[in-house]
């Protein structure tokens, strides 16, 4: 089996279960592109090493696809189609029988565009097929001792750019640097949304239970985002509640 791996809660759980069930005949493949933060890549590699999984990093070409760069509402479809196309080539070349990814039962209800790409490439979703919800995945991950069991969701950096605004390497670098600065202040669940300019601005959304910590850290937060290149910073008073 090839596991489309991101280092997130779902794919880490799937990888650990697959390695255990197969005796090791599993290859984790993580896609690398400008939309993946360097810190996230390093963390994913560490988790895979802890699981004892073989892992490879492949460069994917979604940034060569105008359908992706134009950032439509189904942008994730084009990303996943590129990923699954790359994994299909690896599977054929090396004799892997199946490709799997970490969609769970809750994701199916959400109607994610990546599900369409998975269906087209016949990529299986064992967690979803077993009826496992996100809560189930977290509970099993905790029992397996995975550090990801309580990790917040971390979709790709492109998700911080509003649909219809072009995805660029410069915008993603600003978001990555901005979120790194917010994380360094101790915040755990948040988003730095890119608001197109000119000049570009940031909208910061912090989980409601962490909002009280903002009072003493706001000057440093604003300074960090300014250093990342944002001309101005807004803070969403309702906090972070969105799915991505």
MDAnalysis code that builds the backbone (N, CA, C; Angstrom):
import MDAnalysis as mda
import numpy as np

u = mda.Universe.empty(732, n_residues=244, atom_resindex=np.repeat(np.arange(244), 3), trajectory=True)
u.add_TopologyAttr("name", ["N", "CA", "C"] * 244)
u.add_TopologyAttr("resid", np.arange(1, 245))
u.add_TopologyAttr("resname", ["UNK", "UNK", "UNK", "UNK", "UNK", "UNK", "UNK", "UNK", "UNK", "UNK", "UNK", "UNK", "UNK", "UNK", "UNK", "UNK", "UNK", "UNK", "UNK", "UNK", "UNK", "UNK", "UNK", "UNK", "UNK", "UNK", "UNK", "UNK", "UNK", "UNK", "UNK", "UNK", "UNK", "UNK", "UNK", "UNK", "UNK", "UNK", "UNK", "UNK", "UNK", "UNK", "UNK", "UNK", "UNK", "UNK", "UNK", "UNK", "UNK", "UNK", "UNK", "UNK", "UNK", "UNK", "UNK", "UNK", "UNK", "UNK", "UNK", "UNK", "UNK", "UNK", "UNK", "UNK", "UNK", "UNK", "UNK", "UNK", "UNK", "UNK", "UNK", "UNK", "UNK", "UNK", "UNK", "UNK", "UNK", "UNK", "UNK", "UNK", "UNK", "UNK", "UNK", "UNK", "UNK", "UNK", "UNK", "UNK", "UNK", "UNK", "UNK", "UNK", "UNK", "UNK", "UNK", "UNK", "UNK", "UNK", "UNK", "UNK", "UNK", "UNK", "UNK", "UNK", "UNK", "UNK", "UNK", "UNK", "UNK", "UNK", "UNK", "UNK", "UNK", "UNK", "UNK", "UNK", "UNK", "UNK", "UNK", "UNK", "UNK", "UNK", "UNK", "UNK", "UNK", "UNK", "UNK", "UNK", "UNK", "UNK", "UNK", "UNK", "UNK", "UNK", "UNK", "UNK", "UNK", "UNK", "UNK", "UNK", "UNK", "UNK", "UNK", "UNK", "UNK", "UNK", "UNK", "UNK", "UNK", "UNK", "UNK", "UNK", "UNK", "UNK", "UNK", "UNK", "UNK", "UNK", "UNK", "UNK", "UNK", "UNK", "UNK", "UNK", "UNK", "UNK", "UNK", "UNK", "UNK", "UNK", "UNK", "UNK", "UNK", "UNK", "UNK", "UNK", "UNK", "UNK", "UNK", "UNK", "UNK", "UNK", "UNK", "UNK", "UNK", "UNK", "UNK", "UNK", "UNK", "UNK", "UNK", "UNK", "UNK", "UNK", "UNK", "UNK", "UNK", "UNK", "UNK", "UNK", "UNK", "UNK", "UNK", "UNK", "UNK", "UNK", "UNK", "UNK", "UNK", "UNK", "UNK", "UNK", "UNK", "UNK", "UNK", "UNK", "UNK", "UNK", "UNK", "UNK", "UNK", "UNK", "UNK", "UNK", "UNK", "UNK", "UNK", "UNK", "UNK", "UNK", "UNK", "UNK", "UNK", "UNK", "UNK", "UNK", "UNK", "UNK", "UNK", "UNK", "UNK", "UNK", "UNK", "UNK"])
u.atoms.positions = np.array([
    [0.837, -1.193, 0.000],
    [0.000, 0.000, 0.000],
    [0.875, 1.247, 0.000],
    [0.477, 2.243, -0.772],
    [1.035, 3.584, -0.664],
    [0.038, 4.426, 0.120],
    [0.508, 5.132, 1.126],
    [-0.336, 6.024, 1.897],
    [0.012, 7.463, 1.526],
    [-0.997, 8.198, 1.052],
    [-0.832, 9.632, 0.815],
    [-0.779, 10.295, 2.186],
    [0.385, 10.746, 2.553],
    [0.671, 11.130, 3.930],
    [0.942, 12.622, 4.023],
    [0.380, 13.248, 5.059],
    [0.621, 14.678, 5.275],
    [1.239, 14.969, 6.636],
    [1.181, 13.999, 7.533],
    [1.620, 14.238, 8.902],
    [0.518, 14.736, 9.804],
    [-0.697, 14.866, 9.270],
    [-1.829, 15.303, 10.067],
    [-2.436, 14.159, 10.861],
    [-3.502, 14.471, 11.567],
    [-4.132, 13.495, 12.458],
    [-4.561, 12.239, 11.697],
    [-5.273, 12.428, 10.599],
    [-5.866, 11.295, 9.892],
    [-4.823, 10.445, 9.183],
    [-3.958, 11.071, 8.399],
    [-3.004, 10.273, 7.628],
    [-1.978, 9.611, 8.531],
    [-1.657, 10.222, 9.666],
    [-0.724, 9.585, 10.604],
    [-1.344, 8.343, 11.223],
    [-2.612, 8.445, 11.584],
    [-3.318, 7.283, 12.139],
    [-3.404, 6.175, 11.102],
    [-3.785, 6.532, 9.890],
    [-3.880, 5.547, 8.816],
    [-2.533, 4.869, 8.583],
    [-1.467, 5.658, 8.549],
    [-0.143, 5.091, 8.312],
    [0.250, 4.119, 9.415],
    [0.022, 4.506, 10.669],
    [0.373, 3.629, 11.782],
    [-0.405, 2.324, 11.727],
    [-1.696, 2.390, 11.429],
    [-2.516, 1.181, 11.342],
    [-2.087, 0.315, 10.165],
    [-1.760, 0.960, 9.051],
    [-1.355, 0.201, 7.859],
    [-0.034, -0.511, 8.086],
    [0.918, 0.172, 8.703],
    [2.211, -0.457, 8.986],
    [2.024, -1.640, 9.929],
    [1.189, -1.480, 10.935],
    [0.941, -2.555, 11.885],
    [0.267, -3.744, 11.212],
    [-0.711, -3.475, 10.359],
    [-1.485, -4.549, 9.747],
    [-0.708, -5.293, 8.672],
    [0.204, -4.600, 7.997],
    [0.881, -5.190, 6.843],
    [2.226, -5.801, 7.187],
    [2.715, -5.517, 8.381],
    [4.048, -5.968, 8.706],
    [5.127, -5.114, 8.086],
    [4.740, -3.982, 7.529],
    [5.733, -3.038, 7.029],
    [5.740, -2.823, 5.539],
    [4.909, -3.542, 4.785],
    [4.907, -3.389, 3.332],
    [4.078, -2.177, 2.923],
    [4.483, -1.018, 3.438],
    [3.752, 0.226, 3.222],
    [4.762, 1.327, 2.924],
    [4.416, 2.187, 2.000],
    [5.250, 3.352, 1.696],
    [4.424, 4.610, 1.901],
    [4.893, 5.487, 2.781],
    [4.258, 6.792, 2.950],
    [4.891, 7.766, 1.968],
    [4.067, 8.537, 1.300],
    [4.570, 9.549, 0.371],
    [3.961, 10.884, 0.746],
    [4.818, 11.866, 0.972],
    [4.348, 13.205, 1.304],
    [4.666, 14.133, 0.143],
    [3.681, 14.939, -0.237],
    [3.842, 15.873, -1.346],
    [4.448, 17.169, -0.843],
    [5.471, 17.628, -1.548],
    [6.135, 18.869, -1.167],
    [5.905, 19.923, -2.237],
    [5.484, 21.100, -1.790],
    [5.268, 22.229, -2.686],
    [5.296, 23.492, -1.842],
    [5.228, 24.679, -2.464],
    [5.244, 25.919, -1.682],
    [4.092, 26.062, -0.694],
    [3.051, 25.238, -0.831],
    [1.907, 25.347, 0.080],
    [2.110, 24.568, 1.376],
    [3.231, 23.861, 1.498],
    [3.522, 23.082, 2.704],
    [4.583, 23.802, 3.530],
    [4.255, 24.232, 4.750],
    [5.260, 24.899, 5.587],
    [6.435, 23.968, 5.873],
    [7.630, 24.552, 5.943],
    [8.828, 23.751, 6.217],
    [8.732, 23.063, 7.578],
    [8.173, 23.758, 8.547],
    [8.049, 23.152, 9.875],
    [7.103, 21.957, 9.847],
    [6.047, 22.045, 9.040],
    [5.098, 20.936, 8.932],
    [5.741, 19.734, 8.262],
    [6.566, 19.974, 7.260],
    [7.262, 18.881, 6.598],
    [8.194, 18.171, 7.573],
    [8.961, 18.947, 8.327],
    [9.887, 18.351, 9.295],
    [9.136, 17.551, 10.354],
    [8.015, 18.094, 10.832],
    [7.233, 17.389, 11.843],
    [6.656, 16.089, 11.283],
    [6.196, 16.124, 10.038],
    [5.631, 14.926, 9.422],
    [6.680, 13.834, 9.282],
    [7.882, 14.212, 8.915],
    [8.957, 13.232, 8.789],
    [9.283, 12.609, 10.147],
    [9.249, 13.420, 11.189],
    [9.511, 12.910, 12.540],
    [8.441, 11.908, 12.965],
    [7.171, 12.219, 12.678],
    [6.082, 11.312, 13.054],
    [6.217, 9.988, 12.315],
    [6.519, 10.055, 11.019],
    [6.678, 8.825, 10.241],
    [7.826, 7.981, 10.775],
    [8.913, 8.653, 11.174],
    [10.049, 7.921, 11.738],
    [9.650, 7.233, 13.035],
    [8.836, 7.901, 13.857],
    [8.368, 7.304, 15.092],
    [7.476, 6.101, 14.855],
    [6.713, 6.129, 13.771],
    [5.852, 4.998, 13.415],
    [6.688, 3.837, 12.889],
    [7.863, 4.152, 12.357],
    [8.702, 3.130, 11.744],
    [8.355, 2.891, 10.291],
    [7.809, 3.915, 9.643],
    [7.359, 3.771, 8.264],
    [8.426, 4.230, 7.276],
    [8.458, 3.584, 6.137],
    [9.245, 4.103, 5.024],
    [8.528, 5.325, 4.475],
    [9.281, 6.350, 4.156],
    [8.646, 7.561, 3.657],
    [9.497, 8.192, 2.572],
    [8.832, 8.750, 1.590],
    [9.502, 9.491, 0.530],
    [8.794, 10.832, 0.350],
    [9.577, 11.825, 0.000],
    [9.055, 13.157, -0.295],
    [9.098, 13.346, -1.806],
    [7.960, 13.708, -2.396],
    [7.915, 13.935, -3.838],
    [7.459, 15.368, -4.100],
    [8.089, 15.990, -5.067],
    [7.684, 17.333, -5.469],
    [6.489, 17.222, -6.404],
    [5.407, 17.889, -6.066],
    [4.214, 17.863, -6.913],
    [4.111, 19.167, -7.703],
    [3.373, 19.113, -8.812],
    [3.390, 20.228, -9.751],
    [2.115, 21.046, -9.832],
    [1.384, 21.147, -8.722],
    [0.142, 21.926, -8.804],
    [0.401, 23.389, -9.126],
    [1.608, 23.878, -8.849],
    [1.910, 25.272, -9.156],
    [2.214, 25.485, -10.637],
    [2.160, 24.424, -11.414],
    [2.232, 24.532, -12.869],
    [0.839, 24.494, -13.496],
    [-0.178, 24.387, -12.659],
    [-1.558, 24.237, -13.129],
    [-2.330, 25.528, -12.882],
    [-2.740, 26.165, -13.947],
    [-3.487, 27.416, -13.820],
    [-4.809, 27.197, -13.089],
    [-5.379, 26.003, -13.216],
    [-6.623, 25.711, -12.502],
    [-6.429, 25.827, -11.001],
    [-5.267, 25.458, -10.517],
    [-4.960, 25.569, -9.092],
    [-4.622, 27.009, -8.722],
    [-3.754, 27.617, -9.503],
    [-3.273, 28.961, -9.166],
    [-4.380, 30.007, -9.174],
    [-5.415, 29.806, -9.991],
    [-6.515, 30.769, -10.037],
    [-7.406, 30.684, -8.800],
    [-7.216, 29.630, -8.012],
    [-7.827, 29.513, -6.687],
    [-9.358, 29.492, -6.715],
    [-9.941, 28.570, -7.482],
    [-11.401, 28.436, -7.467],
    [-11.856, 27.728, -6.193],
    [-13.158, 27.684, -5.937],
    [-13.646, 26.987, -4.734],
    [-13.248, 25.514, -4.675],
    [-13.027, 24.883, -5.833],
    [-12.613, 23.477, -5.837],
    [-11.109, 23.341, -6.069],
    [-10.349, 24.310, -5.612],
    [-8.888, 24.276, -5.761],
    [-8.310, 22.950, -5.265],
    [-8.838, 22.441, -4.155],
    [-8.300, 21.212, -3.564],
    [-8.412, 20.019, -4.512],
    [-9.377, 20.046, -5.401],
    [-9.503, 18.954, -6.370],
    [-8.251, 18.874, -7.227],
    [-7.794, 20.005, -7.718],
    [-6.640, 20.012, -8.619],
    [-5.364, 19.625, -7.879],
    [-5.277, 20.000, -6.620],
    [-4.133, 19.603, -5.805],
    [-4.116, 18.092, -5.600],
    [-5.260, 17.539, -5.195],
    [-5.335, 16.104, -4.951],
    [-5.160, 15.306, -6.243],
    [-5.692, 15.812, -7.348],
    [-5.522, 15.107, -8.621],
    [-4.050, 15.033, -9.003],
    [-3.312, 16.106, -8.771],
    [-1.874, 16.105, -9.035],
    [-1.163, 15.115, -8.124],
    [-1.528, 15.113, -6.851],
    [-0.919, 14.184, -5.906],
    [-1.195, 12.738, -6.299],
    [-2.450, 12.418, -6.553],
    [-2.802, 11.031, -6.856],
    [-2.194, 10.574, -8.185],
    [-2.042, 11.492, -9.119],
    [-1.379, 11.161, -10.378],
    [0.071, 10.766, -10.122],
    [0.738, 11.508, -9.253],
    [2.128, 11.184, -8.902],
    [2.213, 9.841, -8.192],
    [1.283, 9.596, -7.271],
    [1.303, 8.342, -6.523],
    [0.976, 7.153, -7.420],
    [0.097, 7.367, -8.383],
    [-0.250, 6.295, -9.318],
    [0.984, 5.861, -10.107],
    [1.806, 6.816, -10.514],
    [3.025, 6.481, -11.265],
    [3.989, 5.670, -10.400],
    [4.114, 6.070, -9.130],
    [4.992, 5.323, -8.219],
    [4.465, 3.910, -8.017],
    [3.157, 3.788, -7.830],
    [2.556, 2.472, -7.593],
    [2.787, 1.539, -8.784],
    [2.596, 2.061, -9.973],
    [2.789, 1.225, -11.163],
    [4.244, 0.811, -11.330],
    [5.156, 1.758, -11.079],
    [6.580, 1.472, -11.282],
    [7.114, 0.466, -10.274],
    [6.530, 0.439, -9.063],
    [7.110, -0.387, -8.004],
    [6.215, -1.552, -7.568],
    [5.074, -1.684, -8.202],
    [4.240, -2.841, -7.924],
    [3.362, -2.745, -6.697],
    [3.091, -1.531, -6.223],
    [2.141, -1.393, -5.116],
    [0.728, -1.602, -5.646],
    [-0.081, -2.278, -4.877],
    [-1.406, -2.674, -5.365],
    [-2.472, -1.622, -5.121],
    [-2.275, -0.765, -4.117],
    [-3.351, 0.156, -3.757],
    [-2.767, 1.446, -3.206],
    [-3.506, 2.519, -3.377],
    [-3.175, 3.829, -2.807],
    [-4.296, 4.194, -1.852],
    [-3.932, 4.686, -0.680],
    [-4.925, 5.052, 0.332],
    [-4.655, 6.458, 0.835],
    [-5.710, 7.103, 1.297],
    [-5.540, 8.420, 1.920],
    [-6.437, 8.526, 3.138],
    [-6.250, 9.587, 3.919],
    [-6.822, 9.641, 5.258],
    [-8.176, 10.290, 5.412],
    [-9.021, 10.222, 4.426],
    [-10.371, 10.766, 4.584],
    [-11.125, 9.957, 5.642],
    [-11.832, 10.668, 6.534],
    [-12.639, 9.980, 7.544],
    [-14.124, 10.186, 7.260],
    [-14.966, 9.619, 8.099],
    [-16.409, 9.671, 7.854],
    [-16.959, 11.089, 7.938],
    [-16.371, 11.929, 8.768],
    [-16.814, 13.326, 8.849],
    [-16.477, 14.091, 7.579],
    [-15.335, 13.782, 6.976],
    [-14.943, 14.448, 5.735],
    [-15.934, 14.154, 4.621],
    [-16.429, 12.931, 4.587],
    [-17.394, 12.557, 3.549],
    [-18.629, 13.431, 3.642],
    [-19.100, 13.663, 4.848],
    [-20.280, 14.504, 5.038],
    [-20.021, 15.938, 4.610],
    [-18.746, 16.381, 4.699],
    [-18.404, 17.757, 4.349],
    [-18.319, 17.971, 2.842],
    [-18.297, 16.886, 2.056],
    [-18.262, 17.012, 0.607],
    [-17.011, 17.689, 0.087],
    [-15.843, 17.239, 0.494],
    [-14.588, 17.866, 0.114],
    [-14.241, 17.571, -1.346],
    [-13.699, 18.570, -2.072],
    [-13.353, 18.363, -3.483],
    [-12.342, 17.254, -3.699],
    [-11.454, 17.033, -2.719],
    [-10.474, 15.978, -2.876],
    [-11.087, 14.602, -3.005],
    [-12.294, 14.425, -2.488],
    [-12.971, 13.137, -2.597],
    [-13.255, 12.781, -4.053],
    [-13.548, 13.807, -4.842],
    [-13.807, 13.565, -6.269],
    [-12.551, 13.062, -6.965],
    [-11.421, 13.667, -6.654],
    [-10.163, 13.215, -7.240],
    [-9.833, 11.799, -6.800],
    [-10.095, 11.488, -5.535],
    [-9.817, 10.136, -5.037],
    [-10.655, 9.105, -5.786],
    [-11.913, 9.423, -6.033],
    [-12.787, 8.496, -6.754],
    [-12.279, 8.276, -8.179],
    [-11.822, 9.342, -8.815],
    [-11.345, 9.230, -10.193],
    [-10.091, 8.366, -10.292],
    [-9.243, 8.430, -9.278],
    [-7.993, 7.668, -9.296],
    [-8.105, 6.349, -8.514],
    [-9.305, 6.025, -8.046],
    [-9.557, 4.784, -7.309],
    [-8.681, 4.678, -6.070],
    [-8.535, 5.788, -5.382],
    [-7.795, 5.819, -4.125],
    [-8.763, 5.474, -3.008],
    [-8.376, 4.546, -2.154],
    [-9.281, 4.094, -1.103],
    [-9.128, 4.942, 0.158],
    [-10.148, 4.926, 0.989],
    [-10.168, 5.683, 2.245],
    [-10.557, 4.727, 3.373],
    [-9.613, 3.962, 3.894],
    [-9.945, 2.939, 4.904],
    [-10.610, 3.491, 6.160],
    [-10.211, 4.670, 6.610],
    [-10.823, 5.241, 7.815],
    [-12.307, 5.514, 7.577],
    [-12.593, 6.109, 6.435],
    [-13.994, 6.402, 6.099],
    [-14.787, 5.122, 5.914],
    [-14.191, 4.146, 5.242],
    [-14.897, 2.902, 4.966],
    [-15.190, 2.129, 6.250],
    [-14.364, 2.366, 7.269],
    [-14.599, 1.738, 8.578],
    [-15.576, 2.550, 9.427],
    [-16.061, 3.678, 8.886],
    [-17.006, 4.510, 9.619],
    [-16.364, 5.337, 10.721],
    [-15.062, 5.543, 10.638],
    [-14.353, 6.255, 11.698],
    [-14.503, 7.770, 11.553],
    [-15.006, 8.421, 12.588],
    [-15.118, 9.871, 12.625],
    [-13.793, 10.468, 13.097],
    [-13.733, 11.787, 13.076],
    [-12.520, 12.451, 13.556],
    [-12.265, 12.116, 15.026],
    [-13.339, 12.069, 15.804],
    [-13.189, 11.724, 17.219],
    [-12.637, 10.309, 17.372],
    [-13.081, 9.387, 16.537],
    [-12.565, 8.022, 16.573],
    [-11.077, 8.000, 16.250],
    [-10.718, 8.759, 15.208],
    [-9.316, 8.797, 14.776],
    [-8.430, 9.340, 15.893],
    [-8.893, 10.382, 16.557],
    [-8.095, 10.950, 17.652],
    [-7.970, 9.962, 18.813],
    [-9.047, 9.269, 19.122],
    [-9.012, 8.310, 20.229],
    [-8.057, 7.154, 19.929],
    [-8.113, 6.643, 18.709],
    [-7.224, 5.547, 18.329],
    [-5.778, 6.033, 18.291],
    [-5.578, 7.231, 17.776],
    [-4.221, 7.796, 17.726],
    [-3.628, 7.926, 19.121],
    [-4.458, 8.308, 20.082],
    [-3.968, 8.426, 21.451],
    [-3.566, 7.052, 21.986],
    [-4.393, 6.035, 21.716],
    [-4.061, 4.690, 22.171],
    [-2.785, 4.168, 21.512],
    [-2.529, 4.615, 20.278],
    [-1.319, 4.195, 19.568],
    [-0.096, 5.001, 19.998],
    [-0.322, 6.029, 20.807],
    [0.789, 6.845, 21.268],
    [1.290, 7.849, 20.250],
    [0.445, 8.218, 19.298],
    [0.858, 9.169, 18.268],
    [0.774, 10.596, 18.805],
    [1.809, 11.367, 18.559],
    [1.826, 12.757, 19.022],
    [0.781, 13.611, 18.326],
    [0.255, 13.119, 17.222],
    [-0.740, 13.868, 16.449],
    [-2.149, 13.744, 17.005],
    [-2.345, 12.963, 18.066],
    [-3.715, 12.663, 18.506],
    [-4.506, 13.915, 18.874],
    [-3.818, 14.944, 19.355],
    [-4.524, 16.177, 19.718],
    [-4.074, 17.357, 18.871],
    [-3.452, 17.077, 17.735],
    [-2.960, 18.160, 16.877],
    [-4.123, 18.892, 16.226],
    [-4.043, 20.214, 16.134],
    [-5.085, 20.955, 15.418],
    [-4.990, 20.705, 13.928],
    [-6.093, 20.902, 13.233],
    [-6.089, 20.753, 11.776],
    [-5.152, 21.783, 11.163],
    [-4.391, 21.364, 10.163],
    [-3.467, 22.271, 9.491],
    [-3.535, 22.058, 7.978],
    [-4.593, 22.546, 7.344],
    [-4.653, 22.449, 5.882],
    [-3.558, 23.298, 5.250],
    [-3.357, 23.133, 3.965],
    [-2.238, 23.781, 3.290],
    [-2.350, 25.303, 3.358],
    [-1.223, 25.956, 3.136],
    [-1.163, 27.417, 3.237],
    [-2.084, 28.105, 2.235],
    [-2.351, 27.468, 1.106],
    [-3.226, 28.092, 0.105],
    [-4.630, 28.336, 0.629],
    [-5.017, 27.575, 1.647],
    [-6.358, 27.742, 2.220],
    [-6.509, 29.075, 2.941],
    [-5.424, 29.781, 3.181],
    [-5.495, 31.090, 3.847],
    [-5.791, 32.220, 2.867],
    [-5.757, 31.906, 1.578],
    [-5.977, 32.911, 0.537],
    [-7.415, 32.800, 0.050],
    [-8.172, 33.878, 0.020],
    [-9.591, 33.775, -0.373],
    [-9.744, 33.297, -1.804],
    [-10.768, 32.471, -2.029],
    [-11.040, 31.971, -3.369],
    [-11.187, 33.137, -4.349],
    [-10.607, 32.961, -5.528],
    [-10.629, 34.004, -6.536],
    [-9.397, 34.890, -6.509],
    [-8.651, 34.848, -5.407],
    [-7.378, 35.565, -5.318],
    [-6.270, 34.599, -5.708],
    [-5.430, 34.987, -6.623],
    [-4.423, 34.104, -7.169],
    [-3.452, 33.620, -6.088],
    [-3.124, 32.339, -6.150],
    [-2.142, 31.757, -5.243],
    [-0.749, 32.049, -5.795],
    [0.077, 32.688, -5.000],
    [1.442, 32.987, -5.415],
    [2.418, 32.533, -4.337],
    [3.641, 32.285, -4.755],
    [4.664, 31.911, -3.796],
    [4.912, 32.997, -2.776],
    [4.824, 34.256, -3.212],
    [5.048, 35.376, -2.295],
    [3.982, 35.411, -1.209],
    [2.720, 35.227, -1.594],
    [1.636, 35.242, -0.611],
    [1.790, 34.096, 0.382],
    [2.137, 32.913, -0.113],
    [2.290, 31.766, 0.774],
    [3.463, 31.954, 1.730],
    [4.539, 32.553, 1.242],
    [5.690, 32.802, 2.116],
    [5.325, 33.778, 3.227],
    [4.509, 34.779, 2.914],
    [4.067, 35.723, 3.935],
    [3.210, 35.032, 4.981],
    [2.287, 34.192, 4.534],
    [1.424, 33.473, 5.473],
    [2.250, 32.537, 6.346],
    [3.185, 31.822, 5.722],
    [4.013, 30.886, 6.495],
    [4.820, 31.616, 7.560],
    [5.447, 32.725, 7.185],
    [6.233, 33.494, 8.153],
    [5.344, 34.100, 9.230],
    [4.170, 34.588, 8.808],
    [3.246, 35.180, 9.768],
    [2.740, 34.169, 10.774],
    [2.357, 32.987, 10.309],
    [1.848, 31.970, 11.233],
    [2.966, 31.444, 12.142],
    [4.179, 31.390, 11.630],
    [5.294, 30.970, 12.479],
    [5.503, 31.959, 13.619],
    [5.338, 33.242, 13.317],
    [5.523, 34.254, 14.362],
    [4.417, 34.186, 15.410],
    [3.179, 33.914, 14.971],
    [2.068, 33.777, 15.914],
    [2.251, 32.521, 16.771],
    [2.691, 31.450, 16.151],
    [2.921, 30.205, 16.890],
    [4.026, 30.376, 17.926],
    [5.040, 31.160, 17.581],
    [6.149, 31.391, 18.504],
    [5.701, 32.133, 19.761],
    [4.570, 32.820, 19.684],
    [4.034, 33.520, 20.854],
    [3.245, 32.593, 21.774],
    [3.091, 31.349, 21.374],
    [2.416, 30.376, 22.224],
    [1.001, 30.031, 21.804],
    [0.496, 30.650, 20.745],
    [-0.853, 30.321, 20.279],
    [-0.808, 28.992, 19.528],
    [-1.869, 28.224, 19.677],
    [-1.880, 26.872, 19.118],
    [-2.878, 26.698, 17.982],
    [-4.080, 27.219, 18.155],
    [-5.121, 27.054, 17.140],
    [-5.482, 28.437, 16.605],
    [-5.137, 28.687, 15.358],
    [-5.337, 30.021, 14.783],
    [-5.157, 29.949, 13.268],
    [-5.487, 31.028, 12.600],
    [-5.207, 31.196, 11.178],
    [-4.757, 32.635, 10.929],
    [-3.838, 32.788, 9.994],
    [-3.503, 34.103, 9.461],
    [-4.044, 34.129, 8.044],
    [-5.119, 34.869, 7.842],
    [-5.757, 34.964, 6.526],
    [-5.093, 36.078, 5.712],
    [-4.804, 35.765, 4.475],
    [-4.194, 36.729, 3.554],
    [-5.293, 37.537, 2.877],
    [-5.247, 38.845, 3.026],
    [-6.213, 39.735, 2.385],
    [-5.482, 40.516, 1.295],
    [-5.868, 40.330, 0.044],
    [-5.125, 40.951, -1.053],
    [-5.212, 42.467, -1.011],
    [-4.167, 43.090, -1.437],
    [-4.098, 44.553, -1.470],
    [-4.367, 45.067, -2.865],
    [-3.589, 46.037, -3.282],
    [-2.368, 46.421, -2.561],
    [-2.625, 47.448, -1.463],
    [-1.772, 47.394, -0.402],
    [-0.838, 46.317, -0.077],
    [-1.572, 45.203, 0.667],
    [-1.008, 44.006, 0.724],
    [-1.696, 42.890, 1.394],
    [-1.793, 43.106, 2.904],
    [-2.907, 42.647, 3.464],
    [-3.142, 42.750, 4.905],
    [-3.377, 41.359, 5.464],
    [-3.360, 41.256, 6.779],
    [-3.596, 39.971, 7.442],
    [-4.821, 40.086, 8.337],
    [-5.612, 39.030, 8.366],
    [-6.687, 38.899, 9.334],
    [-6.347, 37.710, 10.213],
    [-6.187, 37.938, 11.501],
    [-5.797, 36.883, 12.433],
    [-7.034, 36.372, 13.151],
    [-7.210, 35.061, 13.121],
    [-8.296, 34.400, 13.835],
    [-7.685, 33.455, 14.857],
    [-8.007, 33.635, 16.107],
    [-7.464, 32.825, 17.193],
    [-8.611, 32.088, 17.868],
    [-8.368, 30.852, 18.242],
    [-9.407, 30.057, 18.904],
    [-9.962, 30.813, 20.103],
    [-11.296, 30.797, 20.295],
    [-11.904, 31.578, 21.377],
    [-11.295, 31.323, 22.748],
    [-10.913, 30.071, 23.049],
    [-10.371, 29.807, 24.379],
    [-8.948, 30.340, 24.550],
    [-8.322, 30.763, 23.443],
    [-6.989, 31.360, 23.526],
    [-7.024, 32.885, 23.420],
    [-8.186, 33.424, 23.102],
    [-8.296, 34.874, 22.927],
    [-7.870, 35.672, 24.161],
    [-8.142, 35.207, 25.401],
    [-7.702, 35.983, 26.556],
    [-6.184, 36.199, 26.610],
    [-5.417, 35.300, 25.967],
    [-3.962, 35.437, 25.977],
    [-3.475, 36.544, 25.058],
    [-4.371, 37.045, 24.226],
    [-3.972, 38.055, 23.254],
    [-3.611, 39.384, 23.898],
    [-4.229, 39.690, 25.016],
    [-4.078, 41.012, 25.630],
    [-2.614, 41.421, 25.802],
    [-1.808, 40.542, 26.345],
    [-0.424, 40.910, 26.587],
    [0.508, 40.633, 25.429],
    [-0.005, 39.996, 24.389],
    [0.861, 39.581, 23.282],
    [0.556, 40.305, 21.974],
    [-0.480, 41.125, 21.974],
    [-0.895, 41.743, 20.715],
    [0.197, 42.594, 20.069],
    [0.945, 43.421, 20.817],
    [2.005, 44.196, 20.153],
    [3.029, 43.306, 19.455],
    [3.426, 42.223, 20.097],
    [4.399, 41.319, 19.490],
    [3.791, 40.602, 18.294],
    [2.512, 40.273, 18.388],
    [1.837, 39.623, 17.273],
    [1.814, 40.534, 16.055],
    [1.465, 41.792, 16.265],
    [1.414, 42.745, 15.150],
    [2.809, 42.980, 14.567],
    [3.807, 43.025, 15.429],
    [5.173, 43.233, 14.952],
    [5.641, 42.058, 14.097],
    [5.299, 40.849, 14.521],
    [5.701, 39.674, 13.765],
    [5.059, 39.618, 12.392],
    [3.805, 40.004, 12.308],
    [3.115, 39.994, 11.023],
    [3.612, 41.111, 10.116],
    [3.971, 42.239, 10.709],
    [4.575, 43.318, 9.914],
    [5.912, 42.860, 9.341],
    [6.689, 42.141, 10.138],
    [7.973, 41.629, 9.667],
    [7.788, 40.607, 8.549],
    [6.640, 39.915, 8.540],
    [6.345, 38.950, 7.489],
    [5.925, 39.616, 6.191],
    [5.667, 40.928, 6.240],
    [5.339, 41.664, 5.026],
    [3.939, 42.207, 4.940],
    [3.122, 42.009, 5.974],
    [1.748, 42.508, 5.937],
    [1.713, 43.988, 6.306],
    [0.991, 44.758, 5.513],
    [0.940, 46.201, 5.728],
    [0.064, 46.568, 6.914],
    [-0.937, 45.759, 7.187],
    [-1.818, 46.009, 8.323],
    [-2.341, 44.681, 8.842],
    [-2.827, 44.708, 10.074],
    [-3.278, 43.487, 10.730],
    [-4.623, 43.732, 11.389],
    [-5.587, 42.887, 11.064],
    [-6.873, 42.906, 11.743],
    [-6.997, 41.657, 12.595],
    [-7.702, 41.772, 13.693],
    [-7.932, 40.623, 14.566],
    [-9.429, 40.366, 14.640],
    [-9.827, 39.182, 14.248],
    [-11.241, 38.816, 14.218],
    [-11.740, 38.663, 15.663],
    [-12.664, 39.511, 16.110],
    [-13.126, 39.440, 17.495],
    [-13.908, 38.171, 17.810],
    [-14.450, 37.523, 16.783],
    [-15.208, 36.288, 17.026],
    [-14.297, 35.071, 17.092],
    [-13.026, 35.242, 16.773],
    [-12.067, 34.149, 16.886],
    [-12.138, 33.186, 15.735],
    [-11.367, 32.121, 15.847],
    [-11.277, 31.117, 14.786],
    [-12.326, 30.035, 15.001],
    [-13.200, 29.866, 14.030],
    [-14.238, 28.831, 14.105],
    [-14.387, 28.043, 12.820],
    [-13.811, 28.513, 11.742],
    [-14.019, 27.887, 10.443],
    [-13.369, 26.513, 10.383],
    [-13.806, 25.709, 9.408],
    [-13.283, 24.355, 9.252],
    [-11.841, 24.352, 8.797],
    [-11.438, 25.324, 8.007],
    [-10.064, 25.354, 7.525],
    [-9.388, 26.651, 7.915],
])
